[in-house]
Amino acid sequence: MKVFHRLDATVRFSDEERMLLEAVRNLARDRIAPRAAEYDRSGEFPWDNIRAINALGLNAMFIPEAYGGAPLSYAAYLESVREISRACASTGVIWATNFHAIKPLIDFGSEEQKRRLLPAMAEGGLASLTITEPTAGSDATGMKTEFRPEGGEIIVTGTKTFITNGAHADLLMLFGKWSEIGDSRKSISVLVLEKGTPGLTVVREEDKMGLRASSTATLAFDGCRVPRANLLGAPGDGLKILLASLNRSRPSVAAHALGIARAAFEDAVQYINDRRQSGQRIVEFQGIQFMLADMATDLAMCEAWLWHVARLIDGNAPDFGVEASMLKMRASDLAMRIATDAVQLHGGYGYCKDYRVERLMRDAKITQIWEGTNQIHRQFIGRSFVRKP
């Protein structure tokens, strides 16, 4: 694995970041990974893992110091996502979703909103990015959830589905359409809906193929009354806020996928070095070595692109949407392929739950679907090269 150790060593972290990341790796290895199979079996929300993450104060790394945070680089955040996801993909996406949901508040919220809402998140709150609806997936402009102003309040009516952390979140970053704006794109708005708001109902939690310990909920909003003070920006600012947020959440999804890919690759290498067939270790067969070479090369190149995108974001690049889409698309495709190849290399054992690769293959699939399907990302990347007449 020297090639990956050398690649990881090229990422420059501060002394403070290195100390925290070492604690994250230890936590992932010693406490999160041993619980992952049981959480996958039961589908129980991994509160023990979340409490352990909060004991390290990990939410603080993406929240400004003025609101109780201790901000670190985006690269340090991606490394944390990758390491936690490598141990337990369900726990990795639960924690990563906090960043996805809170970043709009950090970037677009008023000073009053940030002072009121962010300290609880820095102390370990859970958040949810609440966008998808039964008839509005990759095309968010098709959402139907309505925001109707009434005096100093906003009345929320609608349904959201496939909402990560939705059943447990303290704060919902909720997207809907302003009733007084007719245009389907210009009407999209966003507000923060707090846990316990009357009219908010958890309709159900999905029984999923993978990421089984991560709560994925359908939520109903039946006349929820939200203070006007919880509206981010102005009515109609939602699409701008959404696109800016996705550009930063997509590399996070890639880090999650690469954590799964790295775990599957490492399990495959260990198994084919130990397992023997026809008097040889499996790793000694040339055909197997060719598979291994392709897996390792693609994984190394994709991880190198992860750190390239991290440098763009940490360097405040004005536009990195295409790079983020390339990363999300390639990392998620690779996670699915490496996990599938890892099952193949385990033979019949790879199809059994006694081996982790079975779970990793199930966990990997969703990374190709959420945060924009990979077909959508290919279209977006391809269109970026079309010259305007």
N, C-alpha and C positions, 0 to 999 in steps of 0.2 A: 504493500500500500504506500510505498515511498512517494510515488508520483502525486498522490493526493495530499500527503503531509507537506510536500514541498509547495504544492499549489496553495494550501491553506496558509502556509507561512508567508506568502506574498501579500496577504491582507494586513494592512497596518492598523493596529489598534493601540490606543493609549494604555498606559499602565493600569488605570482604573478599569478600563474596558476588559483588559486581559484577565484581571482578577475576577471580575463578575462573570465573564464567559467561562472561566474554569469552574466557578461555582455552578453555573448552569449545566455544564457537561457532567459534573459529579452528580447533580440532582437527577438529570435525565438517565444516567447510567444506573445509579444505585436505588432510586425510589420510583421513578416514573416507568422505566422499561419493565421491571418485574411485575408491575400491576397491569400492563397493557392487555395481555391475553384475557385476563378475567373481566376487565371492563368491556372488551370486545364481546365476550360471551354473554355477559349479562345485559349490556346496553345501558348500564347505570351511568349517570353523569359523574365524572371523576372528581368529586369535590375534594378528596384527599390530595390529588395532584394540584388542583387550583390553590388550595391552602398552602401547599409547599412552595408553589411559584410566588404567591403573595408574600410569603415569609422572606423571600429574597428581594421583594420590592420591585419586581420586574416591570410592572406597569409604569413606574416612574421614569423609565428610560426614554419614553416618547412623549412625556408631558413637560412643558416648560417649568423652570425652577420657580417662577413667580406663583405657580399654582400648586406647589407641593411636589413637583417632579425633580428628577435628577437626569437631565437629557444626555443621551449618548448618541453616537453616530448611527445613521441608518444601516450601515454595514454591521454594526454590533447587534442591532435588532434582527437583521436577516440571519445572522449566525445563530442567534438564540432560537429563532423559529425553526431553522434547519435541525439544530441539535435536539430540541424538544420533540419535533415531528419524527426524527429518526428513532426516538425511543417509543413514542406513542402518537400516531398521526391524529387521533381524536383530540388529545390534549393540546397538540400543536396548533390546531385550527381554532380551538376555543380561545386560546390566548392571543393568537394573531388577530382574531376578529375584534379584540379590544382596540387595537391600533386602527384597523379599517374603519371602525365606527366612530372613534373619537377624533381622528385626524380632521374631519370637516369642521368640528367644533373649534379645534386649535387654530385652523387656518382662516375660518370665516366667522367665527363667533364674536360677539361683542365682548368688551372687557367685563361687563357685569355677568354675562353668561359663563364666561370662563372661570371667573372667581367663584361663582355659585356652584358649578357643576364639575369642574375638573379635580378639585381636591379629593373627592370621594373615589374617583377613578384612580388617582395616584396611590391611594391607600389599598387598592385591590378590588375595586368594583368590576362588574361585568357589563359589557356593552354589546349592542347588536346593530348591524347595518341592515336596515329594514326597507328593501326595495322591491323584491320579486313578488309578482302576483300570479294567480292561476292563468291569466291570459297575457301576462307581460313578463317575459324572461329576458332574453338577450336584448330585446327592444324595449327599454324602460319607458319610452314615450307612450307605450300602450297602457300604462297603469291607469287604474280607475279610482283609487282611493281619493276621497274628496276632503279638502280643507276649506271649511266655510267660516269666514270671519263673522263674529257676533260680539260687538262691543270690544271688551278687552280680552276676549277668548277666541280660540279657534276650535270649531266643532269638527271632529275627525270621524269619517264613516268609510268603511271599506274592509278589505281582506288582504293579508299578505301570506305568502307561502314560501317554504324552503328557507326559513329564517334561522341562521346559525345563532345559537345562544338565546333565541327568542323566548323560550320558556323560563329563563332564569335571569335575564338581563336587568340591571338596575336602570340603564338608560337605553332607549331605542332611538337611533338616528333614523327618523321616519320620513320617507319621501312620498309625496302625493301631489294632487293638482289643486291649485287655487281656483275656487268656484267662480270668481269674478273675472277670470282671464280665459278667453275662449280658445286660443291657440294651444294645441296639444303639447307642443314643446315649450312654449313660453310660459305655460301655466305651472310647470313642475316647480315645486317648492319643497323646503325641508325644515323640519322642526325636531326638537328633542322632546320625546314623550317619556315620562318617568314611571318607574315600576309602581303598581298599585293604583294607577289612574282608573277611576270608575269607567266602565264600558270596554276596557281592554280584557279580552278573553283568549286564553290558550285553547284553541279548538282541538288540536292533537299534536303529538310528536311522531315523526315518521319512523318506521321500522326499516332501516336502510341496509343495503348490501355491505357497505363499508363505513368507516368512521362512526361505528355504532355507539360509541360513548359520547359523541358530540350531539347535543340537542339540536334537532332541525324541526322547527315548529311552524304550524299554521296559526296565524293570529287574526282575530276579528276585532274591529274597532266599531263599536255601536254607540255613536254619539259621544265619543270621548271629548271632554272639555279640557283643552290645553291652554295655559296662559299665553297670550300674544307675545309675552317676553321670551318664550321658548322658540320663536321663529328665528331661523338663521338667515341673516341678510334680509332682503326684501322679498315679497311675493314674486315668484318667477325666477329666482336665482338658482333654483334647484339643479337644472341641467349643468350649469357651469360648475357648481359645487360637486356634482356627481362625477363628471369627467375628470376633474382635478384629483378627486379622491381615488378613482380607479387606477390612475397612473402610478400611484404609490402603493396600492394594495396588490396589484398584479405581480410585482416582484416578490412580494410576501408569499403569494400563492406558489410562485416558482420555488422559493426556498422550502416551503412545505413539501412540494413534490420532490425536490432534490434530497430532502431528508429521507423520504420513503425510498427513493432510488438508491441512495448510499447504503441504507440498511439492507435492501435486497441484494445489492452487489456483494456486500461483505458476507452475508449469509451464504451466497452461492459459492464464493471463493473458498470459504471455510469447508463447506460440504464436499466440493469436488477435490479438495486436497486430502480429505480424510477417507472418502468413499472409494472402494476398489471394485473394478470389474475386469474380468478376463486377465487377472494377475497384474493389472496396472491401476494406479490411481486415475480417476476419471480426468483429472487435470492434465495428464500426460498424453491424452489423445489429441491429435492435431486439430480435428474438427472442433473440439471443445475449446482449444486455445484460440481458434479464430473467433468463436462467439465471445470469449472473454476479452479479446483485443478490441472488438467493436464496442462492447459495453463500456470498457474502461476509457477508451478514447472519446466516445461521445459524452460520457459523464464528466470527464476532465474539461472538455471544451465548454460544456454547458455551465459548469460551475465557474469557469473563468469569465463567462459572460455575466453571470450573477454578480460578480465583484465589479465588473465594468459598469453595470447599471447602478450599483451601489455608489460607485465613485461619482457618476453623473449626478445622482440625487444629493449626495453629501456636498458636491461642488456647486449646488444650486443651478444646475443646467436649466435653461428656460423651457426646453421641450425635449422630452425623452419618451413620448408615447409609443413610437414605433419600436424603440429598443425594449420597452417594457412588454409590449405585445409579443415580440420575438422571443423574449425570455420565458414568458408564461407559456406560450405555445410549445416551444421546444422542450422545456423542463417537464411539462406534464405529459407530453407524448413519450418522452424518454423514461419517465417514471413508470408508465404503463408497460413499456417494452421491456425494461430491465426486470420489473417485477414478474412479468410473464416468462421471460427467459430464466429467471431464478427458479420459478416453479418447474420449468422444463428440466433444468439441470438437477433438480432434486428427484426427478422421476416420479414414481407413484407417491413417494413420501411428501412431495411438494403439494399434493392435492389434499393432504390431511392436516387437520388443525394442530397437530403436535408440532408442526414446523411453522415458524413465523412467516415464511414467504407466502403461505396461503392467505394470511390476513393482509399482508402488504399489497398483494395483487388486488384484493377487494378495495383497499383504501386508496389505491392509486387512481382508480377509474374516474372518480369525481373531479379530479384535478383537471381533466380534459374538458369538463362541462361548465363548472362555475367560473365566475368572474369573466363571463363571455366565453361561449364555446370556442374551441380551436378553429372551427370553420369561420366564425366571425373574425377572429384574429388574423387568419390568413387573408381574408378579404380586406381588412384594414391595412395590413402590411402591403399587400399588392397594390392597393389604391394609392399608397403614398408615392409610388413611382410613376403615376399617370401625370403627364404634363398637362397643365391647364392651357386650353387653346387661347 
